[in-house]
């Protein structure tokens, strides 16, 4: 239901604004991206990162990110919120796709499912795809086997390009520069979504006690690291809030007015993405432990969405301790 609500709400908000942009982005009459920009007045986009098939997506997301960049600080606050939630979610997606033992349904498709999920998220919206497709697949078909150390480490590394590109798009470069255009196209185009291809030859190890212990330890370390990264990102957003708004503005709800009540289309869209994405992640935690879900909510003001990585690491640690106790009981 959460995903369906997000689908209808985002389309209701974005339809009137995005439809004319999509119409121009899919118009075959333009000879090049530069020709498109000169005749429509929209920002030029880098067609090379769309691989032809996804050029319309790169074109659209470039205009979308431009509006977010120019709507300060609301644009960076809502985009940053989605990025921080995505750290935990992305790691879960890559990690769980590598657990073959006991897995059922599409979640066990080692590298195919993350690719399909990534592309659908870019096309439809992560607030729709995550709660509607991935979360049910996780809850109903999650496996319990070990993953390779390569997958645990790579799940961290694949989050970092989004962080770097966000820094460039929202501050480190001028929107008229080629660097900005290139990074915007990569950030919202198919390249990041296709990054899961690195797992195409990854084969999970046999489900021995030793492999499961090593896997849990590797996953826990990866999640702890992303907790630190995500918390730093959260403190950056908090700094932006207190740098831009007065205490009176904050208590008067000025932030809510900027990201929702009086927000433009792109900001309102990302506000929905942030809220629904966070709630869907919370549901995935609550499925395993209600107490950990409560703890995640309580820690969110302190470390932001990185609280999800923290409690997920604790869940992995608990599984490790339980397995270690079972192993010792058998040895006795």
Residue, then its C-alpha position, 0 to 999 in steps of 0.5 A: x500500500x505504501x508503494x502504491x500511495x507513493x506512485x499515485x502521489x508522485x504522479x499527481x505532483x509531477x505529472x503537470x511539470x514532467x509531462x512537457x519535459x518528457x515530451x521534449x526529451x523523447x522528441x526525435x526531431x532534435x539532432x543532438x543534446x545541444x540542439x535540444x537545449x538551444x530550441x527548448x531552453x532546457x539544460x543540455x544533457x550528456x547523452x553518452x551516459x544514457x547509452x542511447x536507450x536511456x537518453x530520455x531518462x538522463x535528459x529528464x533527470x538533468x532538469x530535475x536535478x537542476x531544479x533541486x540545485x537551484x532550490x536551496x536549501x530544500x533541494x539538497x535537504x530532500x535529495x540528501x535525505x534519499x541518499x542517506x536512506x539509500x546507503x542502508x537500502x543499497x547495502x541490504x539489496x546487494x547483500x541479500x541478493x548474495x544469500x542463496x541458501x534458503x532464499x525464495x523468489x526474485x531476491x535470490x537472483x544474485x545480480x539480476x534483481x539488484x539491476x532490475x530494481x535499480x533501473x525501475x527505481x530510476x524510471x518510476x521512483x525508489x519510493x514506489x519500487x522499494x516498498x512495492x517490490x523489494x521489501x515484500x521480496x525480502x520479507x517473504x523470500x530472504x535467505x540465511x546463507x553466507x555471502x562472499x567477503x567481496x560482496x560485503x566490501x563491494x556493497x560499501x564501495x558501490x555507495x560511495x560514487x553517489x556520495x561523490x556525485x551528490x557533492x559535485x552536483x549540489x555544490x562543487x561545480x557550476x551548473x553551466x559546466x560540463x562537469x556538472x552536466x556529466x555528473x548529473x547524468x551519471x547520478x540520475x542515469x543508468x550507470x549507477x543502477x547497472x553497477x551491480x553487474x560487478x556481482x555477475x560472477x560472484x558465487x556464494x560460499x558453501x553454508x558451513x558454520x565457518x563461512x556463515x560466521x565470516x560472512x556475518x562478521x564482514x557484513x557487520x563491519x560493512x554496516x558499521x562503516x556506512x553508519x559512520x559515513x551516513x552519520x557524517x552526511x546527516x550532520x552536514x544536513x543538520x549544519x545546513x538547516x541551522x546555517x540557513x534557518x533561525x531557531x524561530x523558523x525551525x519551530x514555526x515549521x518553515x522547513x516543512x513549508x519549504x520541502x512540502x507546503x510551498x515546494x516546487x515539483x522536484x522538491x515535493x517529489x523527493x520529500x515523498x521519496x525520502x519519507x516513504x523510503x525511510x518508512x519502508x526501510x523501517x518495515x524491513x527492520x521491524x520484520x526482524x525485530x520490533x525492538x530494533x525498529x523502535x531503536x532505529x526511530x529513537x536513534x534517527x534524530x542523533x544519526x539520521x537514516x544511518x540509524x538503520x545501518x546501526x541496528x541492522x549491524x546489531x541484528x547481524x551481530x546477534x545472529x553471529x552470537x547465536x550461531x556461536x552459542x549453537x556451535x559451542x553447544x554442539x562441541x560440548 
